[in-house]
Each structure stands twice: as structure tokens, then as C-alpha cells.
Amino acid sequence: MASGGRDGYPLGAPRLRGRRLIVPSGERVPAVEARRPLRIGVIGSANADAEIWAVALAVGRALARAEALLVCGGGGGVMAAAAEGACLEGGEVLGLLPGDDPGAAADGVSIPLPTGLGEARNFLVVRAAEAVIAVAGGWGTLNEASLCMKIGRPLVGVRDLLGERFEIERFEDPAAAVARALELATERRSEPRPAHAIR
């Protein structure tokens, strides 16, 4: 095939245009669309006792069964438990790490992404998610929950410690929290948005 097409494709190569594949003959055929799973953030305490570990593990399992991408900070405690749960069910976990070392990610994190941003990576966790689930929590969780409120990201709690100032839906059952987060993320994804809107 000749090279040098203006758009970066080799001359004569099939190319995507919107949702259609244009083949060299000019015929338009439906293009294959990439599967884009719902992205659900899990935030919570960096240290977890056995009870909170079990809750976060169940959240991760339920997200993987729903074929959602679990987004977290990639560290210990709630993050590690949720990642382990997703991993046990064959799910994918994006860990947005505060440092520069991908090896610092919890064992269940399948996609470790070192940001080098320290605690500022909390913003990326919230921004990357279409809905967020809080489990237990400390100062970092309060920061992430505040960001959810600020930018309008759906947030639910399961045995969270965020307090009454956060007027969110709360659940005792991890599966119920996951189901609601998935519902909120689906609603958010289906909202019409201007092409220039950044959310």
C-alpha cells in the first residue's frame, strides 16, 4: 500500500469516518465500535479492617460482574480490596497512582497508571469515573467526595464515614450500592451534552 495520505492513513487503506468504515472502493460499511464499559470510581480508607475489606471486596466483585471498569487510587485498604474483588471476577481495574512507580499498585490493579501528582491524583479518580462509590473513608475520601459534589459526579455510599453534610444515597448492602452507581452512571452517559462540554 502506498503511504502518504493527508490524514495519516496509508493511501488506499480503510479508514473510520464517524461510525462508518470507508473502504478504498468508497463503499460505506458499519464500523466496529469499541466496547466502552461504565467507569465506576471506588474511594475509601487507605486502611481497612476485616469488615470494611469484605465490603470493598464485594463492591469490586459486583462491578466486575457488571463488566464495569473499576477506577481507584490503586493503593491499599479499600482500593486494594475492591481491586482484588474485581480481579477475582476477571474484571479490569484502573489504578491512578499518586507516585511514579507502577509497581506500587495493589495486586488487583490491572492497569496501573502512575501520575506523579501525589494527592492531586484524587481529582483524576473522580473525573475519570461516571459515578463513585464511597466505602468507609478518611481525609482523602472526604477530598474525593467533595470533588464529586463540586463537579456534579454521582456519589453513593456503602458504610461510608462521610457524615451528614454529604447528602447522598447510602446503602448497607454492597450489591445495592453498585446497582445504584451503575444506574446513575448509565443515566449520566445518556444525558445529551453539547459537543464542547467538558464534564
Order of alpha helices (4+ residues) and beta strands (2+ residues): beta-beta-beta-beta-alpha-beta-alpha-beta-beta-alpha-beta-alpha-beta-beta-alpha
